[in-house]
Amino acid sequence: MSWYSKALGLVGQPVGVSLMNGQGVTGVLCSITGGNLVLQEYLYQSQFATKQYPLNTIQDVNSFPGCSTPGPLF
């Protein structure tokens, strides 16, 4: 798991997670514990869900890049 040490430094940060099945999920990385990566994901309106992903189903974890355009776009 080459992504594991990188992900440990991203706890508490917004991340994108690539899964082995080709899907991707985004959210705030809450923890990596008990063989699972714990991610808080936005659902809709004011609802969030904390989801667990087994470590063996994860291909990579990446931090969000900074915004390329500063300030509001309107």
N, C-alpha and C positions, 0 to 999 in steps of 0.2 A: 504494500500500500504506500506508494510513493507520495501520495497526497496527504497522508496522515499528519506528518510533522508540520506541514504548511497549515492545515486546518486547525491544529492546536493553537496557533497564533492568531486565528481569526474568531475565536469565541467572543460573542457579544457584538459581532459585526454583521452587516448584511452580506450574504454570499449567494452564489449560484452553485448548485450541486448537479453534476452530471451523473446520471444513473447508468448502470450496465445495460439496461434495456433500451437505451436511446432517449429516454425522457430526461427532462430537466426540471428542477424545482428551485424556487428562490425563497429566501426568508432570512431571519436573524438566527445565526448559529448559537444555540443555547449551551450545548455541551456535547462532549464525546465521552460516553460512559456506558459501561455494561454491554459493550459490543454494538452499541447503537450511536448514531449521530442524531441529536435532537435539534429540530428546526422549528421555529415559530413562523408560521406562514399566514399571510393575509388571505381571508376568504372573500368577504364583501362587506360593504357598509362599515360597521365598527366591529366585525367579527374576525377573530384570529383563531388558529388551531395550532396546537403543539403536536408535531408528528415525529415519529421515530423511524429511522431508516437503518437497517442492519448494515454494518460496515462492509460486508462482502457484496453488497449491491451497489456500492458507490464506485464510480470511475474517477471522479476528480471533484475538487472543491476550489472555487475561485472567489476572490474578493471582488466587489463591485468596483469598476473604474471610476475615477473622478469625472465630473461633468465637463464636457468639452466647451460648452458655451456658458460663461458666467452670467448670473442674473436671470431675471424672468424673461420669458419669450412670449410677449404679447404686444 
